[in-house]
């Protein structure tokens, strides 16, 4: 005796096959992504800084840029402080946070987050020394046989990172304030950090007379990145974000955001 499926059975079989297809299409288009979260380096003025002692809100150029991306994309993006820079990277790596609001490119980071193009801003990293210290620096090889300090999980571009890993003695600490205090206390010979955030923090900590910058070691782009563990990471979403970043670069929004944030940081630091 042959069995012929009833109409209801046929419909059920059809739906079982078609639902996974539609779910795949929905995921590919990013239609299920109605909001996103973002984080970043909160010790990074004028790019990012914490609004207040008991706040998880971030201010700065990157905040203005994220808000504008959200407006143009038509999707709410909440930018928040998630802890030190090393913790922020872990949150994005795990997929608990969707976006990183500003990161240099490294091969290691590209394993767990997709870089979106173009870079929205650029920043220079420099060597810092104590005022009056006889430290000569013109090229990275000058740092061999000296002890340095920087912030955990910080990067200064793939080329310098590779050189530093093989040739330099660098201590990693949790925050920039600790790094500068170690330099002033003569526990290290130099510090490495981005120039604009370094100057901003030295002014805030009233240490600007104690530390000076030397030549840049690198100039790197700050990129928006999307966690590979994010449910919002689809080809269409990446393309939409790339398109928005291109538009903002063309119309000069990002440079204006940085100019405004320099003014905002000066006002903020005076009242801190």
N, C-alpha and C positions, 0 to 999 in steps of 0.2 A: 504493500500500500504506500503510495507516494504522499508526502506531506507538503501542502501548499500553505505558506504563511498567510495568516489573515491580514486584512488591511491595517489593523492596529499594530500588528507585529512588524509589518513592512515599514510603517511610519516610524516605529520605535527604532528599528535598525538604521533607517535613514538619518534620524536625529542624532543617534549615537556617533555616526560618522561625520555629520556636518558640524556639530558643536565644537569638536576640537579644531576644525578648520577655521571657524569664525573666531574662536579664542586666539588662534595663532595670528589671524589677520589683525585682530584688535591689538594684540601685543606688538606686532610689527609697526603699526601706525602710531602707537603711543596713546590710543584713544582712552585707555584706562588711567592714564597719568593726569590727574586733575590738580595736583599740587606737588611741590618739591621742597626739600630742605637743603640748606647750604651751611658751610662753616669755613673757617680759615685761621690764619695766624693772628691771634688777638694782640700780640706784642709787635705790631707792624705799622705804627703811624708813619705817614698820613694815609696809608692804605687801609689799615684796620686797627681799631682799638676798642676796648670795652667801654660801654657808655657810663657805667658806674660800678662801685665796689660790689653791690649786691645784684647786679644786672647780668643777664646773659645776652643782651642786645649788643650788636657791634655797629660802630660808626666808621666813617672814612670813605675814601674814594671807591674802594671795592664794594662798599655797601650801596653807594649811589649807583654804581654800575649794575649790581645785582638787581636793584629795584627797577632800573630801566629795562633790563633784560626781561624781567617778569612782566612789565607793562607791555612790551612789544610782543612777547611770546603769548600773552593772554593766559598765563598760568601763575597762580600765587607761588612765590618762593620765600621761605622764611630763613633768614640768615641769623645764625646764633653762635654764641661762644660755647664750645664743648670741652674746654680745658686747654692745656698747653699745646703747642704746635704738634708735638709728637702724638698726643691724644686725638687731635683733629684729624690727622692722617689715618689713624686707626679706625675712626668712625666712618670715614669715607671708604676705606679699604673693606670694611665689614659690610658695607651697603646700608648701614643704619642711617647714614646721611648721603643724600644723592649727589651733591655738588661740592667741589672745592673752589672757593672764591679766591683764586690766586695761588699758583704753584709753578716753580721752574720745571722744565722738562728733565727727567732722568729716566734711564732704562728701567730701573727698579719700580718707579712709580707707574710707568706705562703698563706694567703687568697687572695692576689692579684698578686703573682708571683710564678712561679715554680722554685724550687732549682735544680741545675744541679750538678751531683756528678762525681768525688769527689771534695772537696774543693781544690782550686788551691794554696792557701797559708794559713798560720796560723799567728795569731798575739795575743799578750797579752795586756789586758787592766789593767791599774794600777791606784792607788790613788796618786795624786800629792799634795804636801804641800809647803809652803814657806820655804826657807832655814833658819834653826835655829828655826823653829816653833816646839813647843812641842806637836806634834800630834802622838799619839801611834796608830798604825794600824797593827793588825795581822789577824783579821777576820772581816767579814762584819758587825757584830754586834757592833764593835767599832765605827761605823759611826753614830749610833743612837744618837739623841739629838745634832747633829752637822749639819751645813748647807753646802751643796755642790753645785757644778755647773758642767754642761756638755753641749754639743751641742744638739740642738733640734733634736728629732727623732733618737738620737743615741741609740745603744743597746750594752749591755755587756754580752750577752748570756741570754737565757730565765730564767735560775735559778736566776741569780743576778737581772735581771729586775723585776721578780715577788717579790723578797725580797724588792727591793728598792721602788716599788710602794706602798707596805704596811707599810714600816717602816722608810723610809728615807725622809729627806727634801732636795730636789734637785731642783735648779733653772735651767731652760733651756734657752740657749742663741743661737744666730744665728751663731756664729763663734768661733773658738778655741782661736783666739787672745783676744777676749772679755773675754772669760772664764779665761784665765791666768791673764789678767789685773785685773779682779775682785778678784782673789786669792791674788795677790801681794798687792792690795789695802785694804786687810783684810775685804772685803765685804762678803767673804765666808770662811769657814774653810778648804775646800779641793776641788779639781777638780778631775774628772774622765775622762780619755781618754786613747786611745791606746798608748803604750810606744814608739814605733819607730816614729810614726808621731808627738807625743808630743815632743820628743827630737829634731826632725828636725825643728819644728816650734819655739821652744825656742831658738835654735841657730840662726835661721833666724831673730828673733825679738830681739836678743841680750839680752835675759832674762835667759840664762842657769845658771847664777850664783844666780838667785833669786828663782828658783823653783827646787825641787828635787822629784824623784819618790819613792814610797814605794812599798810594796809587790803587786804582781798581784792579781786582783780580779777574773780574768778569762782568759782562753786561748781558743780562738774560731777560727773556720775555716772561711776563706773568700771564699764565693761562687759566682759563676756566676749564675745569675737568669734570667728567661725569663718571661716577663709580660704576665699575663693571658689575657690581652686585646690586645695582639699583634696578627696581622694576620699571623705572622710567627710561632706562637705557635701551632705546630702539633705534634702528637706522633713521627713521623719520625724525625722531626727537633730536638726534645728533645733527641732522641736516638743518633742522629749524634753528637750533642754537647757533650753528655756524653762520647761517644767513643773518641772524640778528647781530652777531658779533661783527660781521663784515659791514653791515649798515652803520653800526655805532662807530666803527673805526673811520668810515668814510665821512660821516658828518661831524666828527671831532668831539663827540660827547665825552669820551673817556678822558681826554686831555683837560676838558673843562671841569670834569669831576675831580681830577687831581688838584687843579688850581683851587677849587672851592674847599677841598679837604685840608689843604695847607692852611687856609684861613681858619677853618673850623678847629683844627688841632691847636693852633696858637691860642685861640680863645679858650679851648678846653683845658690846656695845660696851665694857663694862668690861674684858672679857678680850681685846679686839682689840689 
